[in-house]
Structures are given as structure tokens and as C-alpha cells.
Amino acid sequence: SYLVDLMFENMTYCYLVMININTRKLWVIETNFVKPSNEDIQNLSEEELKRIIKEGMKSSESIIQAMNQLINQGMKIKYIRGDGEGAFNSHLTQDFYKRNNIIPCFNIPRIKTAFPSFMNDYNMVKKQKTEPNHSSLGFIDRVIRTIRDMAYNMRIRLITPEIMKQIVYLYNNSPHSTLSKYAGQLVSPEDVDNDPELEDFIIRKIKQENYSIMNDPGFNLSKGAKVDVYNVDSSMAKRRTIKQEGTFKVNDRKGAMFEVINDETGEKQIVPRYKLSLRF
């Protein structure tokens, strides 16, 4: 099972990033397969050429070619999960998944982000928007940040495919904090990927911890409980508040998520437990 995402590098390269959910082994390959024609280069503006290149990098055709290359390198894919970007979920990619017995899952829950009402009144920003629950995709978000941090520490200005190969090798063969924590010793993603018994042991430990958290009395919220709802963190969003305006109550529990309802508007949204706090 893999989490998937695209990583753009200074509009020069685009990489398909895939990380094994259990072993954390990282696979990265460029998707720069679609190139502008000579006619386009001669007749189009620089901005138009950039648009063509970017669209080509994240096209379904490029993603399929990249996944085929990874499969040919020995990668075995049964499930993939992502935030539902169009190219991952097109008719072309769906056909590719069927041919290769891959089961996609792109129905990531979306969380509402609310802004103060006065911002909407002055047309400063839309009052509401939604974005994927990135706690579901936390592994791949963090690994992309790690790739960039490694390049920064290496004083690399542009992560070329050759540099990316080095970074991936270092990542896969260095001790991984989460894996080492559950293994009880220093282990790398490559170690776990090559040792099915160790992989099973770590999975069992993580499941035990998740079970304990979800069954802790403080985790559950009873129906009708008054709660504060916290917005999703984002350095890109402008002037969002920490807490959403309004009064909310719990309407239902859905696994590790809770459905809450706004008392004033009647709107419902699905929120992870860590974004809720009891209002006393």
C-alpha cells in the first residue's frame, strides 16, 4: 500500500513520490515526459510554455509512464491512496489500475476551513473552503518536507533527478524515527522492507497504540456535546482564525472522526478528534 503525491521542483522538474505505508520505503521518479514541440517553442510566450510544461508534468499519461517504470524496477503495488488530484483519478489512470490489479483510494475526507465573517463582508477571502484531511496523508507530506530539508542541508539549489536518487538512497538507508521507536532498535525503511517479520511486528505495535488511543475515555465525545472546532493549520492560508466562529455540537462519531453540526447554521462537517475540544 502506497501514499502518492506530486512534488514540483522550481517548475523545472516534477516528481511522482510514493511511500510504502507500512515500511516507509520511498520511491521517487520524475514525470517530465511531455515536452513542448519545436513549433510551440518558436511561437508561444514563455508563460504559455511554462503552462504546457507544468500540465504535461502532472498529466495522466506522465503519471502512468512513471508508475510503469517503478513497476519495471520491481515495485509491487496493490493499493494507492492520495488526495484525488485529477491526473491520479482520470479514466486513463483508472484503466491503468485495473490492468495492473491496483486498488485506488482517493476519497480522502475534506475538512472545512472557516474564516471570520467580516473578511467575507469586505471581499477579503471566501468565508468557507474545504481541503483534504491531511492527517490521512501525513506520511507523504512529511517525507516531501524531509526531501527538501535534505537538499537544503546538502546546499542543493535544484533537485535534479541524479540528486533525487542520492536523497532517496540516503532516506531509505538511514534510521527512521517512527520505525525505530516501534522496532525497539535503529532500523531504516530498507531494513523493514526486506524483513517481513519485522514489518509485521511494527504494524502490530502501531495497531495496539492506535487502539489504545481510540478507546481512551478522553477520546470519545458523546452526542450533543458542545465543542470548539479548530481550523486546519496552513502557512499558505491568509488570516484564518485558530478556532471557527460559532457554537458546535457533536452529531455522530465515524471511526476516528466526528461529525459536528453548527447550532446557528445547521451545517455539518467531519472533523478529526484532535481538531475538537470540549466547551465547558
C-alpha positions in Angstrom: 0.0 0.0 0.0 1.4 3.4 -1.0 0.6 7.0 -0.5 1.1 9.1 -3.6 1.7 12.8 -4.4 3.4 15.1 -6.9 6.4 17.3 -6.0 7.3 20.2 -8.2 10.8 21.5 -8.2 11.2 25.1 -9.3 8.9 24.5 -12.3 11.9 22.6 -13.8 11.1 19.0 -12.6 8.1 17.2 -11.3 8.4 14.0 -9.3 6.0 11.2 -8.6 6.5 10.5 -4.9 5.3 7.2 -3.4 5.9 5.9 0.1 5.0 2.5 1.4 2.6 2.9 4.3 4.0 0.0 6.3 7.7 0.2 5.7 8.1 3.9 4.8 10.3 2.9 1.9 10.4 5.8 -0.5 10.2 5.7 -4.3 10.6 8.8 -6.5 10.7 9.2 -10.2 10.4 12.3 -12.5 7.4 12.8 -14.7 9.0 15.1 -17.2 7.8 13.1 -20.2 5.8 15.7 -22.1 8.0 18.2 -23.9 6.9 21.3 -26.0 7.2 20.9 -29.7 9.7 23.0 -31.7 6.8 24.8 -33.2 5.5 25.7 -29.7 8.9 26.8 -28.6 9.1 29.2 -31.6 5.6 30.6 -31.4 4.5 30.6 -27.8 5.4 33.0 -25.0 7.5 32.0 -22.0 4.4 31.9 -19.8 2.5 29.7 -22.2 5.4 27.3 -22.5 5.6 27.0 -18.7 1.9 26.2 -18.6 2.3 23.5 -21.2 5.3 22.0 -19.3 3.5 22.1 -16.0 0.4 20.5 -17.4 2.5 17.8 -19.1 4.4 17.0 -15.9 1.2 16.2 -14.0 -0.8 14.6 -16.8 -2.3 11.2 -16.5 0.0 10.0 -19.3 3.1 11.1 -17.4 1.9 9.5 -14.2 1.2 6.2 -15.9 4.6 6.2 -17.5 6.3 6.9 -14.2 4.4 4.2 -12.4 5.2 1.7 -15.2 8.9 2.5 -14.8 8.6 1.9 -11.0 6.8 -1.4 -11.6 9.5 -2.5 -14.0 12.1 -1.7 -11.3 10.4 -4.3 -9.1 7.9 -2.2 -7.2 4.8 -4.1 -6.2 1.6 -2.0 -5.8 -1.7 -3.3 -4.5 -3.3 -0.1 -3.0 -2.6 3.6 -3.6 -4.1 6.4 -1.7 -3.9 10.2 -2.4 -5.7 13.5 -2.2 -7.6 12.9 -5.5 -5.7 15.1 -7.9 -7.3 14.8 -11.3 -4.5 13.0 -13.0 -4.4 10.3 -10.4 -8.2 9.7 -10.8 -8.8 10.1 -14.5 -10.3 7.5 -16.9 -6.8 6.7 -18.2 -5.3 6.1 -14.8 -8.4 4.1 -13.7 -7.9 1.8 -16.7 -4.2 1.5 -15.8 -5.1 0.5 -12.2 -7.5 -2.2 -13.5 -4.9 -3.6 -15.9 -2.3 -3.8 -13.1 -4.7 -5.0 -10.3 -4.2 -1.8 -8.3 -6.9 -0.6 -6.0 -7.1 3.2 -5.7 -8.5 5.1 -2.8 -8.9 8.8 -3.3 -11.9 9.6 -1.2 -9.9 11.5 1.5 -12.3 13.3 3.8 -12.4 17.0 3.3 -12.3 19.4 6.2 -14.0 22.8 6.1 -11.9 25.9 6.8 -13.8 28.9 8.1 -12.7 32.5 8.1 -14.1 35.3 10.2 -17.3 36.7 8.8 -16.0 40.2 8.4 -13.5 39.0 5.8 -16.3 37.8 3.6 -18.1 41.1 4.1 -15.2 43.1 2.7 -14.5 40.5 -0.1 -11.1 39.7 1.5 -11.5 36.0 1.1 -14.2 33.4 0.7 -15.8 32.6 4.0 -15.6 28.8 3.6 -13.5 26.4 1.7 -12.6 22.7 2.0 -9.3 20.9 1.8 -8.2 17.3 2.3 -7.8 15.9 5.8 -4.0 15.9 5.5 -3.7 13.8 8.7 -4.6 11.0 6.3 -1.7 11.9 4.1 0.7 13.0 6.8 3.4 10.5 5.9 3.9 11.8 2.4 3.6 15.4 3.4 6.4 14.9 5.9 8.6 13.0 3.5 8.4 15.7 0.9 9.4 18.2 3.5 12.3 15.9 4.5 13.4 15.7 0.9 13.6 19.5 0.7 15.3 19.7 4.1 17.9 17.2 3.0 18.6 19.1 -0.3 18.9 22.3 1.8 21.4 20.7 4.1 23.3 19.5 1.1 23.3 23.1 -0.2 21.5 21.9 -3.3 19.7 24.7 -5.2 17.8 22.5 -7.7 16.9 18.8 -7.0 17.8 17.2 -10.3 16.9 13.5 -11.0 20.5 12.5 -10.1 20.4 14.4 -6.8 17.0 12.9 -6.1 18.4 9.4 -6.5 21.0 10.2 -3.9 18.4 11.7 -1.5 16.1 8.7 -1.9 19.0 6.3 -1.2 20.0 8.2 1.9 16.4 8.3 3.2 15.8 4.6 2.6 19.0 3.5 4.3 19.0 5.9 7.3 17.4 5.1 10.7 13.8 6.1 10.7 12.5 7.6 14.0 9.0 6.1 13.8 10.1 2.6 12.7 12.9 2.6 15.2 10.5 3.5 18.0 8.2 0.6 17.4 11.0 -1.9 16.5 12.9 -1.1 19.7 16.2 -0.6 17.8 17.6 1.6 15.0 16.1 0.4 11.7 15.8 2.0 8.2 12.9 1.8 5.7 15.1 -0.6 3.6 15.6 -2.8 6.7 11.9 -3.1 7.3 11.1 -3.5 3.6 13.4 -6.5 3.4 12.2 -8.2 6.6 8.5 -9.2 6.6 8.6 -10.4 10.2 9.9 -7.0 11.3 7.3 -5.3 9.2 4.5 -7.4 10.8 5.9 -6.7 14.3 5.9 -2.9 13.7 2.4 -3.0 12.3 1.1 -4.8 15.3 2.7 -2.3 17.7 1.2 0.6 15.8 -2.3 -1.0 15.8 -2.1 -1.6 19.5 -1.2 2.1 20.1 -4.0 3.3 17.8 -6.5 1.0 19.6 -5.4 2.4 23.0 -5.8 6.0 21.8 -9.2 5.5 20.2 -10.6 3.6 23.2 -9.3 6.0 25.8 -12.2 7.6 27.7 -10.9 11.1 26.8 -11.0 10.3 23.1 -14.7 9.8 22.7 -17.2 12.7 22.6 -20.8 12.0 23.4 -23.6 13.0 21.0 -24.8 16.5 21.8 -21.5 17.6 23.5 -20.6 21.2 22.9 -17.2 21.6 21.2 -14.9 24.1 19.8 -13.7 23.4 16.2 -10.2 24.2 15.2 -9.1 25.1 11.6 -6.6 23.1 9.7 -3.1 24.5 10.0 -1.6 26.1 6.9 1.1 28.6 6.3 -0.4 29.4 2.9 -3.8 30.5 4.1 -4.3 34.1 4.9 -5.7 35.3 8.2 -7.6 32.2 9.2 -8.6 32.1 12.8 -7.4 29.3 15.1 -11.0 28.4 16.0 -14.0 28.5 13.8 -16.7 31.0 14.6 -20.0 29.7 16.1 -21.2 27.1 18.5 -20.9 23.4 17.6 -22.1 20.1 19.0 -21.2 16.5 18.2 -23.8 14.8 16.0 -22.1 11.4 15.4 -18.9 9.5 15.6 -17.4 8.0 12.5 -14.4 5.8 13.4 -11.7 8.2 14.4 -13.6 11.2 13.1 -16.6 13.1 14.4 -19.5 14.7 12.6 -20.3 18.1 14.2 -23.1 20.5 13.5 -23.2 24.3 13.7 -26.1 25.3 16.0 -26.6 28.5 14.2 -26.5 27.4 10.5 -27.2 23.7 10.8 -24.1 22.9 8.6 -22.4 19.6 9.2 -18.8 18.7 8.8 -16.5 15.7 9.5 -13.6 16.6 11.8 -10.7 14.6 13.3 -10.7 14.3 17.1 -7.5 16.4 17.5 -9.3 19.4 15.9 -12.1 19.3 18.6 -12.1 20.4 22.2 -14.9 20.2 24.8 -16.5 23.6 25.5 -17.3 23.9 29.2 
